[in-house]
Amino acid sequence: DDAEKQLAEYIARKNRPSGPVPPEELSVSMCLTLYAEEHAAHVTAPERIGYAIDALDRFWTDSPVSSVKGETCRRYAKSRERAPGTVRRELNVLQAAINHCHREGYLTHAPKVTLPAKPDPKQRWLTRREAAWMLRAARNLRVDGRHLQDFILCGLYTGSRKATILALHINTPSLSGGHVDTVNGVLYRRPQGRAETKKRQTPARLPKRYLAHLRRQATNGRKYVVEDHRGGRVGDIRKGWNHAVILAEKLADDKGIVIELQDVTPHTLRHTAVTWALQRGAKIWDAA
């Protein structure tokens, strides 16, 4: 086993370029590997780049970087059968990997990746009735899915992103996530010691009604804003969210109310929080 591992490492080193080579002599797979090891491993959310690299590597594999052109990029987009925004993000990772290899001296020049048209920004936000049905559906999920209610409340009241909400601690600063200070009523989205990124994640005041809810949770011994029935941190809400969307439409239909929620995603909560704030007369700066 050790010999096979050392052989694999030797082959990997052997195939690495020792100096600038033309795009015809460097595979896309190696280009992505270099980018993953030298850059992606040190960013705040490497798993996002990892998902894109997996998809890109399955398509291009050992094809040379010179094969990255308009025709192959369009063929990749068609093969993915994903939303244009998703394909665009993945191809941006490919462009970043090629640029990295050029900048670090592995490539003599960097081919240009052809991106699909940028999709129109989503304007979807929830009405108060739609939000109420989503909360009702979350409460009606099985015991292992009711944490979705806390996720929805946090999204509606604070406008935070999904990853930020799932990492929030209660009254305990942490290196792995932000926290809510229920004593002073402040939301700290950024983990302790983490450098500020373009997403900013600045502290914000907690709305009074939501603060009262969080204080009750703190009194009951909660450790996380979104916590499962065993008291553990929730890693993902994808399945619970999809079930809640279907259930919310069904519950509303049983009452003779028609709502369409299939285009609603967790990020819609962020749009909703901002929209509701502006509707109440908040200035754009205060909402931001």
Contacts in CASP RR format, 6 or more apart in sequence:
PFRMAT RR
TARGET T0000
AUTHOR 0000-0000-0000
METHOD contacts of the structure
MODEL  1
DDAEKQLAEYIARKNRPSGPVPPEELSVSMCLTLYAEEHAAHVTAPERIG
YAIDALDRFWTDSPVSSVKGETCRRYAKSRERAPGTVRRELNVLQAAINH
CHREGYLTHAPKVTLPAKPDPKQRWLTRREAAWMLRAARNLRVDGRHLQD
FILCGLYTGSRKATILALHINTPSLSGGHVDTVNGVLYRRPQGRAETKKR
QTPARLPKRYLAHLRRQATNGRKYVVEDHRGGRVGDIRKGWNHAVILAEK
LADDKGIVIELQDVTPHTLRHTAVTWALQRGAKIWDAA
12 33 0 8 1.000
15 27 0 8 1.000
15 30 0 8 1.000
16 30 0 8 1.000
16 34 0 8 1.000
17 25 0 8 1.000
17 26 0 8 1.000
17 30 0 8 1.000
17 106 0 8 1.000
17 107 0 8 1.000
19 105 0 8 1.000
19 106 0 8 1.000
20 105 0 8 1.000
20 106 0 8 1.000
20 107 0 8 1.000
20 108 0 8 1.000
21 106 0 8 1.000
21 107 0 8 1.000
21 108 0 8 1.000
22 66 0 8 1.000
22 107 0 8 1.000
22 108 0 8 1.000
22 109 0 8 1.000
23 64 0 8 1.000
23 65 0 8 1.000
23 66 0 8 1.000
23 68 0 8 1.000
23 107 0 8 1.000
23 108 0 8 1.000
23 109 0 8 1.000
23 110 0 8 1.000
23 111 0 8 1.000
24 64 0 8 1.000
24 65 0 8 1.000
24 66 0 8 1.000
25 64 0 8 1.000
26 64 0 8 1.000
26 65 0 8 1.000
26 101 0 8 1.000
26 106 0 8 1.000
26 107 0 8 1.000
27 60 0 8 1.000
27 61 0 8 1.000
27 62 0 8 1.000
27 63 0 8 1.000
27 64 0 8 1.000
27 65 0 8 1.000
28 56 0 8 1.000
28 57 0 8 1.000
28 60 0 8 1.000
28 61 0 8 1.000
28 62 0 8 1.000
28 63 0 8 1.000
28 64 0 8 1.000
28 65 0 8 1.000
28 67 0 8 1.000
28 68 0 8 1.000
28 94 0 8 1.000
29 57 0 8 1.000
29 60 0 8 1.000
29 61 0 8 1.000
29 62 0 8 1.000
31 65 0 8 1.000
31 97 0 8 1.000
31 98 0 8 1.000
31 101 0 8 1.000
31 106 0 8 1.000
31 107 0 8 1.000
32 53 0 8 1.000
32 56 0 8 1.000
32 57 0 8 1.000
32 94 0 8 1.000
32 97 0 8 1.000
34 97 0 8 1.000
34 100 0 8 1.000
34 101 0 8 1.000
34 104 0 8 1.000
34 106 0 8 1.000
35 53 0 8 1.000
35 93 0 8 1.000
35 96 0 8 1.000
35 97 0 8 1.000
35 100 0 8 1.000
35 101 0 8 1.000
36 49 0 8 1.000
36 50 0 8 1.000
36 53 0 8 1.000
38 100 0 8 1.000
38 104 0 8 1.000
39 96 0 8 1.000
39 100 0 8 1.000
40 46 0 8 1.000
40 49 0 8 1.000
40 50 0 8 1.000
40 53 0 8 1.000
43 49 0 8 1.000
44 194 0 8 1.000
44 197 0 8 1.000
45 163 0 8 1.000
49 93 0 8 1.000
52 89 0 8 1.000
52 90 0 8 1.000
52 93 0 8 1.000
52 94 0 8 1.000
53 93 0 8 1.000
53 97 0 8 1.000
55 80 0 8 1.000
55 90 0 8 1.000
56 76 0 8 1.000
56 90 0 8 1.000
56 91 0 8 1.000
56 93 0 8 1.000
56 94 0 8 1.000
59 76 0 8 1.000
59 79 0 8 1.000
60 67 0 8 1.000
60 68 0 8 1.000
60 72 0 8 1.000
60 76 0 8 1.000
63 72 0 8 1.000
65 98 0 8 1.000
65 101 0 8 1.000
65 107 0 8 1.000
65 111 0 8 1.000
66 111 0 8 1.000
68 94 0 8 1.000
68 98 0 8 1.000
68 111 0 8 1.000
68 113 0 8 1.000
69 111 0 8 1.000
69 114 0 8 1.000
70 114 0 8 1.000
73 91 0 8 1.000
73 113 0 8 1.000
73 114 0 8 1.000
73 115 0 8 1.000
74 114 0 8 1.000
74 116 0 8 1.000
76 87 0 8 1.000
76 91 0 8 1.000
77 84 0 8 1.000
77 87 0 8 1.000
77 91 0 8 1.000
77 116 0 8 1.000
80 86 0 8 1.000
80 87 0 8 1.000
80 90 0 8 1.000
83 119 0 8 1.000
84 116 0 8 1.000
84 117 0 8 1.000
84 119 0 8 1.000
85 116 0 8 1.000
85 118 0 8 1.000
85 119 0 8 1.000
87 116 0 8 1.000
88 115 0 8 1.000
88 116 0 8 1.000
88 118 0 8 1.000
88 119 0 8 1.000
91 113 0 8 1.000
91 114 0 8 1.000
91 115 0 8 1.000
91 116 0 8 1.000
92 113 0 8 1.000
92 115 0 8 1.000
94 113 0 8 1.000
95 112 0 8 1.000
95 113 0 8 1.000
95 115 0 8 1.000
98 107 0 8 1.000
98 110 0 8 1.000
98 111 0 8 1.000
98 113 0 8 1.000
99 110 0 8 1.000
101 107 0 8 1.000
101 110 0 8 1.000
102 108 0 8 1.000
102 109 0 8 1.000
102 110 0 8 1.000
122 267 0 8 1.000
122 268 0 8 1.000
122 271 0 8 1.000
123 271 0 8 1.000
124 263 0 8 1.000
124 264 0 8 1.000
124 268 0 8 1.000
124 271 0 8 1.000
125 268 0 8 1.000
125 271 0 8 1.000
125 272 0 8 1.000
125 274 0 8 1.000
125 275 0 8 1.000
125 276 0 8 1.000
126 134 0 8 1.000
126 156 0 8 1.000
126 264 0 8 1.000
126 268 0 8 1.000
126 269 0 8 1.000
126 272 0 8 1.000
128 276 0 8 1.000
129 257 0 8 1.000
129 259 0 8 1.000
130 248 0 8 1.000
130 259 0 8 1.000
130 261 0 8 1.000
130 264 0 8 1.000
131 152 0 8 1.000
131 156 0 8 1.000
131 272 0 8 1.000
133 248 0 8 1.000
133 249 0 8 1.000
133 251 0 8 1.000
133 252 0 8 1.000
133 257 0 8 1.000
133 259 0 8 1.000
133 261 0 8 1.000
134 152 0 8 1.000
134 244 0 8 1.000
134 245 0 8 1.000
134 248 0 8 1.000
134 261 0 8 1.000
134 264 0 8 1.000
135 149 0 8 1.000
135 152 0 8 1.000
135 153 0 8 1.000
136 248 0 8 1.000
136 251 0 8 1.000
137 243 0 8 1.000
137 244 0 8 1.000
137 245 0 8 1.000
137 247 0 8 1.000
137 248 0 8 1.000
137 251 0 8 1.000
138 145 0 8 1.000
138 146 0 8 1.000
138 148 0 8 1.000
138 149 0 8 1.000
138 151 0 8 1.000
138 152 0 8 1.000
138 244 0 8 1.000
139 146 0 8 1.000
139 149 0 8 1.000
140 247 0 8 1.000
140 251 0 8 1.000
141 148 0 8 1.000
141 240 0 8 1.000
141 243 0 8 1.000
141 244 0 8 1.000
141 247 0 8 1.000
143 229 0 8 1.000
144 228 0 8 1.000
144 229 0 8 1.000
145 228 0 8 1.000
145 229 0 8 1.000
145 240 0 8 1.000
145 243 0 8 1.000
146 229 0 8 1.000
147 226 0 8 1.000
147 227 0 8 1.000
147 228 0 8 1.000
147 229 0 8 1.000
147 234 0 8 1.000
147 237 0 8 1.000
148 237 0 8 1.000
148 240 0 8 1.000
148 241 0 8 1.000
148 244 0 8 1.000
150 225 0 8 1.000
150 226 0 8 1.000
150 227 0 8 1.000
151 162 0 8 1.000
151 165 0 8 1.000
151 166 0 8 1.000
151 226 0 8 1.000
151 234 0 8 1.000
151 237 0 8 1.000
151 266 0 8 1.000
152 269 0 8 1.000
153 210 0 8 1.000
153 213 0 8 1.000
154 160 0 8 1.000
154 165 0 8 1.000
154 168 0 8 1.000
154 210 0 8 1.000
154 225 0 8 1.000
154 226 0 8 1.000
155 165 0 8 1.000
155 269 0 8 1.000
155 270 0 8 1.000
155 272 0 8 1.000
155 273 0 8 1.000
156 269 0 8 1.000
156 272 0 8 1.000
156 273 0 8 1.000
156 276 0 8 1.000
157 206 0 8 1.000
157 207 0 8 1.000
157 209 0 8 1.000
157 210 0 8 1.000
157 273 0 8 1.000
158 165 0 8 1.000
158 187 0 8 1.000
158 204 0 8 1.000
158 206 0 8 1.000
158 207 0 8 1.000
158 210 0 8 1.000
158 273 0 8 1.000
159 269 0 8 1.000
159 270 0 8 1.000
159 272 0 8 1.000
159 273 0 8 1.000
159 274 0 8 1.000
160 168 0 8 1.000
160 187 0 8 1.000
160 189 0 8 1.000
160 270 0 8 1.000
161 199 0 8 1.000
161 267 0 8 1.000
161 270 0 8 1.000
162 237 0 8 1.000
162 266 0 8 1.000
162 267 0 8 1.000
164 177 0 8 1.000
164 178 0 8 1.000
164 189 0 8 1.000
164 201 0 8 1.000
165 225 0 8 1.000
165 226 0 8 1.000
166 226 0 8 1.000
166 233 0 8 1.000
166 234 0 8 1.000
166 235 0 8 1.000
166 236 0 8 1.000
166 237 0 8 1.000
167 174 0 8 1.000
167 176 0 8 1.000
167 177 0 8 1.000
167 178 0 8 1.000
167 191 0 8 1.000
167 233 0 8 1.000
168 177 0 8 1.000
168 178 0 8 1.000
168 179 0 8 1.000
168 180 0 8 1.000
168 187 0 8 1.000
168 189 0 8 1.000
168 224 0 8 1.000
168 225 0 8 1.000
168 226 0 8 1.000
169 177 0 8 1.000
169 178 0 8 1.000
169 179 0 8 1.000
169 180 0 8 1.000
169 223 0 8 1.000
169 224 0 8 1.000
169 225 0 8 1.000
170 179 0 8 1.000
170 180 0 8 1.000
170 182 0 8 1.000
170 214 0 8 1.000
170 217 0 8 1.000
170 218 0 8 1.000
170 221 0 8 1.000
170 222 0 8 1.000
170 223 0 8 1.000
170 224 0 8 1.000
170 225 0 8 1.000
171 179 0 8 1.000
171 180 0 8 1.000
171 181 0 8 1.000
171 182 0 8 1.000
171 183 0 8 1.000
171 218 0 8 1.000
172 179 0 8 1.000
172 223 0 8 1.000
173 179 0 8 1.000
173 188 0 8 1.000
173 192 0 8 1.000
174 191 0 8 1.000
174 192 0 8 1.000
175 191 0 8 1.000
175 192 0 8 1.000
175 193 0 8 1.000
175 194 0 8 1.000
176 191 0 8 1.000
177 190 0 8 1.000
177 191 0 8 1.000
177 192 0 8 1.000
178 188 0 8 1.000
178 189 0 8 1.000
178 190 0 8 1.000
178 191 0 8 1.000
178 192 0 8 1.000
179 188 0 8 1.000
180 186 0 8 1.000
180 187 0 8 1.000
180 188 0 8 1.000
180 206 0 8 1.000
180 214 0 8 1.000
180 225 0 8 1.000
181 187 0 8 1.000
181 188 0 8 1.000
182 206 0 8 1.000
182 211 0 8 1.000
182 214 0 8 1.000
182 215 0 8 1.000
182 218 0 8 1.000
185 205 0 8 1.000
185 206 0 8 1.000
185 211 0 8 1.000
186 203 0 8 1.000
186 204 0 8 1.000
186 205 0 8 1.000
186 206 0 8 1.000
187 203 0 8 1.000
187 204 0 8 1.000
187 205 0 8 1.000
187 206 0 8 1.000
188 203 0 8 1.000
189 201 0 8 1.000
189 202 0 8 1.000
189 203 0 8 1.000
189 204 0 8 1.000
190 196 0 8 1.000
190 201 0 8 1.000
190 202 0 8 1.000
206 214 0 8 1.000
214 225 0 8 1.000
217 225 0 8 1.000
222 231 0 8 1.000
223 231 0 8 1.000
223 232 0 8 1.000
223 233 0 8 1.000
224 231 0 8 1.000
224 232 0 8 1.000
224 233 0 8 1.000
224 234 0 8 1.000
226 233 0 8 1.000
226 234 0 8 1.000
226 237 0 8 1.000
227 233 0 8 1.000
227 234 0 8 1.000
228 234 0 8 1.000
237 266 0 8 1.000
241 265 0 8 1.000
241 266 0 8 1.000
245 261 0 8 1.000
245 262 0 8 1.000
245 264 0 8 1.000
248 259 0 8 1.000
248 261 0 8 1.000
249 259 0 8 1.000
249 260 0 8 1.000
249 261 0 8 1.000
252 258 0 8 1.000
252 259 0 8 1.000
274 287 0 8 1.000
277 286 0 8 1.000
277 287 0 8 1.000
278 284 0 8 1.000
278 287 0 8 1.000
END
